[in-house]
């Protein structure tokens, strides 16, 4: 899923940016998209504080504290594509800074044709980068709702249950039909390891291994069973 944050205090501008982005999402990719809109500084700050992941961030930097908020969003989402909205009266030195490193610019006064072209260029650039650089670092999940790319570093573990596979991240759960045996061969072994007939875990999410209790503690506090079959492999990770 691709998540896009759009922030502008101008209601008509926000509506057009959102509707145009949604149209482009439908025509330019087969991915599932989620849009989050902010109408003022408080809503933007709330988006920052909630810590959700964003792939494309479009922010009006003429709002108070918007540059600081954009910098925090970029820090939390280092691979995000940032689009700055600004007026000509604002010096580029204000927003062309390392903390933001914007990828695109929407310069006021905005026109329908100008916004449509700029958004298409920016979304296309992001998708090209994503498909080129992230496919090999993502788990591809195909469903009736479309294709989702789940970054490997966000996956906590896979569980085989109820004749399905469940993929767990810190905040989400996805289910699909497959087998752990096939996944074990397909997933990068330097990132994932089988620990049980029903579980494959992300090596980087392991907090500790309690061998005498046959348990693996993940960094989020969850406990995953460790079977005797896979003890020797997991002991090396202690």
C-alpha positions as a LaTeX table, in Angstrom:
\begin{tabular}{lrrr}
\hline
Residue & $x$ (\AA) & $y$ (\AA) & $z$ (\AA) \\
\hline
Unk1 & 0.00 & 0.00 & 0.00 \\
Unk2 & 1.18 & 3.52 & $-0.82$ \\
Unk3 & 0.36 & 6.18 & 1.74 \\
Unk4 & 0.21 & 9.87 & 0.79 \\
Unk5 & $-0.06$ & 12.84 & 3.14 \\
Unk6 & $-1.46$ & 16.07 & 1.69 \\
Unk7 & $-1.47$ & 19.23 & 3.78 \\
Unk8 & $-2.89$ & 22.63 & 2.81 \\
Unk9 & $-5.00$ & 25.14 & 4.78 \\
Unk10 & $-6.76$ & 26.20 & 1.58 \\
Unk11 & $-9.85$ & 24.02 & 1.30 \\
Unk12 & $-10.31$ & 24.22 & $-2.48$ \\
Unk13 & $-6.62$ & 23.60 & $-3.04$ \\
Unk14 & $-6.65$ & 20.60 & $-0.70$ \\
Unk15 & $-9.70$ & 19.10 & $-2.41$ \\
Unk16 & $-8.16$ & 19.45 & $-5.86$ \\
Unk17 & $-4.77$ & 18.08 & $-4.79$ \\
Unk18 & $-6.50$ & 15.08 & $-3.22$ \\
Unk19 & $-8.87$ & 14.36 & $-6.11$ \\
Unk20 & $-6.09$ & 14.75 & $-8.67$ \\
Unk21 & $-3.79$ & 12.45 & $-6.69$ \\
Unk22 & $-6.52$ & 9.83 & $-6.42$ \\
Unk23 & $-7.11$ & 9.90 & $-10.17$ \\
Unk24 & $-3.41$ & 9.49 & $-10.82$ \\
Unk25 & $-3.21$ & 6.67 & $-8.28$ \\
Unk26 & $-5.83$ & 4.77 & $-10.25$ \\
Unk27 & $-4.26$ & 5.37 & $-13.65$ \\
Unk28 & $-0.54$ & 5.20 & $-12.85$ \\
Unk29 & $-0.34$ & 2.10 & $-10.64$ \\
Unk30 & $-2.05$ & $-1.08$ & $-9.49$ \\
Unk31 & $-1.17$ & $-0.48$ & $-5.86$ \\
Unk32 & $-3.57$ & 0.21 & $-3.03$ \\
Unk33 & $-3.40$ & 3.84 & $-1.90$ \\
Unk34 & $-4.29$ & 5.56 & 1.34 \\
Unk35 & $-4.68$ & 9.34 & 1.58 \\
Unk36 & $-4.36$ & 11.42 & 4.73 \\
Unk37 & $-5.37$ & 15.10 & 4.55 \\
Unk38 & $-4.35$ & 17.88 & 6.95 \\
Unk39 & $-6.09$ & 21.26 & 6.92 \\
Unk40 & $-4.06$ & 23.19 & 9.46 \\
Unk41 & $-0.95$ & 23.21 & 11.62 \\
Unk42 & $-2.63$ & 21.21 & 14.42 \\
Unk43 & $-3.65$ & 18.39 & 12.08 \\
Unk44 & $-0.17$ & 18.33 & 10.53 \\
Unk45 & 1.43 & 18.12 & 13.96 \\
Unk46 & $-0.98$ & 15.33 & 14.89 \\
Unk47 & 0.14 & 13.40 & 11.79 \\
Unk48 & 3.75 & 13.88 & 12.89 \\
Unk49 & 3.04 & 12.76 & 16.46 \\
Unk50 & 1.11 & 9.65 & 15.39 \\
Unk51 & 4.21 & 8.38 & 13.61 \\
Unk52 & 2.43 & 6.67 & 10.71 \\
Unk53 & 4.45 & 5.80 & 7.62 \\
Unk54 & 4.10 & 7.92 & 4.47 \\
Unk55 & 5.51 & 7.30 & 1.01 \\
Unk56 & 4.62 & 10.67 & $-0.53$ \\
Unk57 & 4.41 & 13.86 & 1.55 \\
Unk58 & 2.89 & 17.02 & 0.06 \\
Unk59 & 3.08 & 19.99 & 2.46 \\
Unk60 & 2.32 & 23.71 & 2.25 \\
Unk61 & 5.41 & 25.20 & 3.88 \\
Unk62 & 3.81 & 28.63 & 4.20 \\
Unk63 & 1.98 & 27.30 & 7.25 \\
Unk64 & 3.53 & 28.06 & 10.60 \\
Unk65 & 6.05 & 25.40 & 11.72 \\
Unk66 & 5.43 & 23.45 & 8.49 \\
Unk67 & 9.13 & 23.22 & 7.59 \\
Unk68 & 9.93 & 21.73 & 10.97 \\
Unk69 & 7.03 & 19.28 & 10.64 \\
Unk70 & 8.11 & 18.32 & 7.11 \\
Unk71 & 11.62 & 17.70 & 8.38 \\
Unk72 & 10.33 & 15.41 & 11.14 \\
Unk73 & 8.14 & 13.51 & 8.65 \\
Unk74 & 11.15 & 13.08 & 6.35 \\
Unk75 & 13.28 & 11.90 & 9.26 \\
Unk76 & 10.66 & 9.28 & 10.15 \\
Unk77 & 10.17 & 8.36 & 6.47 \\
Unk78 & 13.64 & 8.69 & 4.89 \\
Unk79 & 12.55 & 7.13 & 1.59 \\
Unk80 & 9.50 & 9.38 & 1.20 \\
Unk81 & 9.04 & 11.60 & $-1.85$ \\
Unk82 & 8.47 & 15.16 & $-0.57$ \\
Unk83 & 6.49 & 17.73 & $-2.58$ \\
Unk84 & 6.64 & 21.30 & $-1.31$ \\
Unk85 & 3.82 & 23.79 & $-1.87$ \\
Unk86 & 5.00 & 27.39 & $-1.64$ \\
Unk87 & 4.46 & 30.93 & $-2.85$ \\
Unk88 & 7.02 & 32.88 & $-4.86$ \\
Unk89 & 7.54 & 35.21 & $-1.91$ \\
Unk90 & 9.18 & 32.41 & 0.07 \\
Unk91 & 12.89 & 31.99 & $-0.60$ \\
Unk92 & 13.93 & 28.49 & $-1.72$ \\
Unk93 & 16.58 & 28.66 & 0.98 \\
Unk94 & 13.73 & 28.17 & 3.44 \\
Unk95 & 12.76 & 24.72 & 2.15 \\
Unk96 & 15.71 & 23.43 & 0.09 \\
Unk97 & 17.42 & 22.17 & 3.23 \\
Unk98 & 18.98 & 18.81 & 4.16 \\
Unk99 & 16.25 & 18.03 & 6.72 \\
Unk100 & 13.55 & 18.13 & 4.04 \\
Unk101 & 15.37 & 17.44 & 0.74 \\
Unk102 & 12.22 & 17.97 & $-1.27$ \\
Unk103 & 11.76 & 16.07 & $-4.52$ \\
Unk104 & 9.12 & 18.28 & $-6.11$ \\
Unk105 & 7.71 & 21.79 & $-5.96$ \\
Unk106 & 4.22 & 23.21 & $-6.51$ \\
Unk107 & 4.66 & 26.96 & $-6.87$ \\
Unk108 & 1.73 & 29.32 & $-6.35$ \\
Unk109 & $-0.37$ & 30.55 & $-7.96$ \\
Unk110 & $-1.48$ & 26.98 & $-8.71$ \\
Unk111 & $-3.35$ & 26.13 & $-11.89$ \\
Unk112 & $-5.32$ & 22.98 & $-12.62$ \\
Unk113 & $-3.07$ & 22.00 & $-15.54$ \\
Unk114 & 0.08 & 22.83 & $-13.61$ \\
Unk115 & $-0.94$ & 20.81 & $-10.56$ \\
Unk116 & $-2.02$ & 17.83 & $-12.68$ \\
Unk117 & 1.26 & 17.78 & $-14.61$ \\
Unk118 & 3.45 & 18.28 & $-11.54$ \\
Unk119 & 1.64 & 15.62 & $-9.50$ \\
Unk120 & 1.82 & 13.16 & $-12.38$ \\
Unk121 & 5.57 & 13.79 & $-12.77$ \\
Unk122 & 6.15 & 13.40 & $-9.03$ \\
Unk123 & 3.99 & 10.30 & $-8.60$ \\
Unk124 & 5.57 & 8.69 & $-11.66$ \\
Unk125 & 9.04 & 9.47 & $-10.30$ \\
Unk126 & 8.17 & 7.95 & $-6.95$ \\
Unk127 & 6.68 & 4.80 & $-8.52$ \\
Unk128 & 9.70 & 4.33 & $-10.75$ \\
Unk129 & 12.02 & 4.63 & $-7.78$ \\
Unk130 & 9.83 & 2.34 & $-5.69$ \\
Unk131 & 9.62 & $-0.40$ & $-8.29$ \\
Unk132 & 13.31 & $-0.14$ & $-9.10$ \\
Unk133 & 14.69 & 0.03 & $-5.60$ \\
Unk134 & 12.08 & $-1.44$ & $-3.27$ \\
Unk135 & 10.85 & $-4.58$ & $-5.00$ \\
Unk136 & 13.90 & $-6.53$ & $-3.90$ \\
Unk137 & 13.50 & $-5.22$ & $-0.35$ \\
Unk138 & 9.76 & $-5.81$ & $-0.07$ \\
Unk139 & 7.39 & $-8.69$ & 0.28 \\
Unk140 & 4.88 & $-8.56$ & $-2.57$ \\
Unk141 & 1.36 & $-9.31$ & $-1.41$ \\
Unk142 & $-1.25$ & $-9.78$ & $-4.14$ \\
Unk143 & $-4.91$ & $-9.75$ & $-3.17$ \\
Unk144 & $-8.32$ & $-8.87$ & $-4.58$ \\
Unk145 & $-7.71$ & $-5.31$ & $-3.35$ \\
Unk146 & $-4.59$ & $-4.96$ & $-5.46$ \\
Unk147 & $-0.86$ & $-5.34$ & $-4.97$ \\
Unk148 & 0.79 & $-4.29$ & $-1.73$ \\
Unk149 & 4.49 & $-3.94$ & $-1.07$ \\
Unk150 & 5.42 & $-4.56$ & 2.54 \\
Unk151 & 9.05 & $-3.55$ & 3.26 \\
Unk152 & 11.06 & $-6.38$ & 4.78 \\
Unk153 & 12.19 & $-4.14$ & 7.63 \\
Unk154 & 8.56 & $-3.63$ & 8.70 \\
Unk155 & 7.73 & $-7.35$ & 8.90 \\
Unk156 & 7.88 & $-8.93$ & 12.35 \\
Unk157 & 6.97 & $-12.50$ & 11.42 \\
Unk158 & 4.89 & $-14.86$ & 9.30 \\
Unk159 & 2.55 & $-17.39$ & 10.90 \\
Unk160 & 0.86 & $-20.40$ & 9.32 \\
Unk161 & $-2.62$ & $-20.76$ & 10.74 \\
Unk162 & $-6.09$ & $-21.80$ & 9.59 \\
Unk163 & $-4.71$ & $-22.96$ & 6.21 \\
Unk164 & $-3.46$ & $-19.43$ & 5.50 \\
Unk165 & $-0.34$ & $-17.36$ & 6.07 \\
Unk166 & $-0.57$ & $-14.32$ & 8.32 \\
Unk167 & 2.00 & $-11.54$ & 7.91 \\
Unk168 & 2.46 & $-9.28$ & 10.94 \\
Unk169 & 3.99 & $-5.82$ & 11.14 \\
Unk170 & 4.02 & $-3.55$ & 14.19 \\
Unk171 & 0.61 & $-2.13$ & 13.28 \\
Unk172 & $-0.99$ & $-4.38$ & 10.67 \\
Unk173 & $-1.93$ & $-7.95$ & 9.89 \\
Unk174 & $-2.31$ & $-9.37$ & 6.38 \\
Unk175 & $-3.50$ & $-12.83$ & 5.33 \\
Unk176 & $-2.96$ & $-14.73$ & 2.11 \\
Unk177 & $-2.73$ & $-18.27$ & 0.77 \\
Unk178 & 0.72 & $-19.84$ & 0.61 \\
Unk179 & 2.95 & $-22.25$ & 2.53 \\
Unk180 & 5.77 & $-21.55$ & 4.95 \\
Unk181 & 7.94 & $-24.08$ & 3.11 \\
Unk182 & 7.69 & $-22.03$ & $-0.07$ \\
Unk183 & 8.17 & $-18.75$ & 1.80 \\
Unk184 & 11.24 & $-20.10$ & 3.57 \\
Unk185 & 12.88 & $-20.70$ & 0.17 \\
Unk186 & 11.70 & $-17.41$ & $-1.33$ \\
Unk187 & 12.52 & $-15.00$ & 1.51 \\
Unk188 & 16.09 & $-13.68$ & 1.89 \\
Unk189 & 17.82 & $-15.93$ & 4.42 \\
Unk190 & 19.95 & $-13.09$ & 5.74 \\
Unk191 & 16.74 & $-11.36$ & 6.85 \\
Unk192 & 14.31 & $-14.14$ & 7.82 \\
Unk193 & 14.70 & $-17.42$ & 9.66 \\
Unk194 & 12.40 & $-20.38$ & 10.32 \\
Unk195 & 12.00 & $-21.02$ & 14.05 \\
Unk196 & 8.99 & $-23.33$ & 14.15 \\
Unk197 & 6.84 & $-25.33$ & 11.76 \\
Unk198 & 4.31 & $-22.47$ & 11.97 \\
Unk199 & 6.59 & $-19.41$ & 12.17 \\
Unk200 & 9.20 & $-17.50$ & 10.18 \\
Unk201 & 10.59 & $-14.45$ & 11.95 \\
Unk202 & 12.57 & $-11.36$ & 10.99 \\
Unk203 & 16.08 & $-11.75$ & 12.40 \\
Unk204 & 16.30 & $-8.01$ & 13.08 \\
Unk205 & 13.19 & $-8.10$ & 15.28 \\
Unk206 & 14.67 & $-10.61$ & 17.74 \\
Unk207 & 15.26 & $-9.14$ & 21.19 \\
Unk208 & 16.37 & $-12.32$ & 22.96 \\
Unk209 & 16.19 & $-16.10$ & 22.74 \\
Unk210 & 15.25 & $-18.14$ & 25.81 \\
Unk211 & 16.37 & $-21.60$ & 24.72 \\
Unk212 & 15.41 & $-23.41$ & 27.93 \\
Unk213 & 11.83 & $-22.16$ & 27.53 \\
Unk214 & 11.71 & $-22.61$ & 23.75 \\
Unk215 & 10.78 & $-18.97$ & 23.25 \\
Unk216 & 11.94 & $-16.06$ & 21.13 \\
Unk217 & 11.27 & $-12.54$ & 22.38 \\
Unk218 & 10.68 & $-9.93$ & 19.71 \\
Unk219 & 11.49 & $-6.25$ & 20.12 \\
Unk220 & 7.78 & $-5.44$ & 20.45 \\
Unk221 & 7.38 & $-7.80$ & 23.42 \\
Unk222 & 5.71 & $-10.64$ & 21.53 \\
Unk223 & 6.78 & $-14.21$ & 22.25 \\
Unk224 & 7.25 & $-16.66$ & 19.37 \\
Unk225 & 7.68 & $-20.42$ & 19.94 \\
Unk226 & 11.02 & $-22.02$ & 19.15 \\
Unk227 & 10.94 & $-25.70$ & 18.21 \\
Unk228 & 13.80 & $-28.14$ & 18.83 \\
Unk229 & 14.22 & $-28.63$ & 15.09 \\
Unk230 & 15.42 & $-25.04$ & 14.66 \\
Unk231 & 17.27 & $-24.55$ & 17.96 \\
Unk232 & 20.74 & $-24.98$ & 16.49 \\
Unk233 & 20.13 & $-22.27$ & 13.90 \\
Unk234 & 18.69 & $-19.81$ & 16.40 \\
Unk235 & 21.40 & $-20.40$ & 19.03 \\
Unk236 & 23.86 & $-18.72$ & 16.70 \\
Unk237 & 21.79 & $-15.52$ & 16.91 \\
Unk238 & 21.91 & $-15.23$ & 20.70 \\
\hline
\end{tabular}
